[in-house]
Amino acid sequence: MDAVFKALADPTRRDLLDELFREDGQTLHALEARFEMTRYGVMKHLKQLEDAGLVVTRRRGREKLHFLNPVPIRLVHDRWVGKYAEPWAAALSDLKTRLESPMEKIFEIYIKTTPERLWEAITDSGIRSKYQFGLKVNSDWTPGGRFELAPDGGDPLGEGENLEVDPPRKLVQTMRALWGEDVKAEGTSRITWEIEPVGDSCHLTVTHDQLREGANEELYGGWPMILSGLKTWLETGEVLTTPGSLMYT
């Protein structure tokens, strides 16, 4: 968290995050044009944001795109705000609105665990319910197979198809939300889980893409809370209480 606080301490870096919130997936050239500083200066600030995990990059052809990663901010919130605030105050946080962006959202987190244990936490129904709002996942985990997300004894609130199943490295799924007519109307998007071992930990990247421009943020707004809860469960064995976490339990 020290790296996150240090990165956020500089107003220029905060402005860069605001720019990526306004329009995610920008190139260095596009960001440089919005600041009165040298290209090297912008690169230096972006590097510090990357080191803190607040910005992630992806190559698209010859371009390098920069994406806002709100997960570290969510972890700071859970550590330094959530435990002091009343649950209703946490629900009023405007952090969720910072996730709004068309087409693609990328979330990264480091968890002290093994790839096998992390894969189990993603695919085991009982464990999944502990950090994803009480929802259990049911699937045979075969390529082309179906999966459902549902509260215990309740109707499915999400469904999709397993496109790629490569344990304990990668899981790609389509996703259709079912919990309301507004999200049903959004149709199908895609979720990719990628696990990379790093020392005694795992680097987990979740990419939620194939979203329409201006898609309902309920489709992707819960990822920081889900991943924060996943990290807490795997590292401490405790259930993280976040807004909505007790909705179906």
Secondary structure, 3 states (H helix, E strand, C coil): CHHHHHHHCCHHHHHHHHHHHHCCCEEHHHHHCCCCCCHHHHHHHHHHHHHCCCEEEEEECCEEEEEECCHHHHHHHHHHHHCCCCHHHHHCCHHHHHHCCCCEEEEEEEECCCHHHHHHHHHCHHHHHHHCCCEEEEECCCCCCEEEEEECCCCCCEEEEEEEEECCCEEEEEEEECCCHHHHCCCEEEEEEEEEEECCEEEEEEEEECCCCCCCHHHCCCHHHHHHHHHHHHHHCCCCCCCCCCCCC
